[in-house]
Amino acid sequence: MLKIDVETERGTLLNGVLFSSDKKAETVVIAITGIHGNFYSNPFYYNIGDTLTTGGIDFIYAQTNDAFGQIQTFNVKTQTPELIGSWNEDFNYVDEDIEGYLKFAHKEGYKNIILAGHSLGANKVIYYLSRHHDKNNVSHFILLSPANLTWLMKNVTEREKQIILEYVESGNENKILPFYFMGWVECIAKTAYQWLFTPTLNNVHVEADGDFSQAEKITHTGAMIIGTYDNFTYGNPAGFLSNINNHMPTAKENKLIFIQNTGHTYQKKEQEIAEDILKVVKEWEEK
């Protein structure tokens, strides 16, 4: 494993980890993390990295702005330290963050770049691919347990929503909220406002008539994976994943993979998901 710093257009360095195979690999899988979706909370990344490299495929664990509550980093443009994290994430930087990792992969000379994302990272991949269609830039996608924001927002009270709006409207958007957003995230009002009221990452739904305008614009093919106990889906993970796929122009070509008897982070099935990812990537390589 090799720690890497990936530079974004705004100068912020994002911290990732490169798992390299013994021989020079032509294919790399880049996995965009979700909120607090770091190595500690999602150890399956180790299984994926080790399994892919054994199969001759490289893997990048790609932290964005919210892998931890706070991340001490550096801005190469301003030459100053920066403190990023879920506390001040700005969804307007989704494209920029993903582009940073893609540019890194292209500089490393990979011929096939597969863009993956777990949880909110999957939503970020959907957002990115709805806006970028170059198959030379990204070969395929892998969506692991996309995050249903409607489910995540269910514990935000009306009073809390009112406070967030009051902060933003009064010019205090960068002020820390006096409560934990969603019950577990300390963040500024601007970040909470984007979670609640912007469509940027609110792009997957249980309901068939939800806003799938982003999924409808995706022209890449790929795979979608979910655990059959995933509790973000109101008890219907298979229906949730199928519903997303049904709105994609590439639905017939996409693969849906269901990991039995596990939840959102694949507890006790970490190796199984790693082997499923290796299998599907190998199939793409052979075509």
Order of alpha helices (4+ residues) and beta strands (2+ residues): beta-beta-beta-alpha-beta-beta-beta-alpha-beta-alpha-beta-alpha-alpha-alpha-beta-alpha-beta-alpha
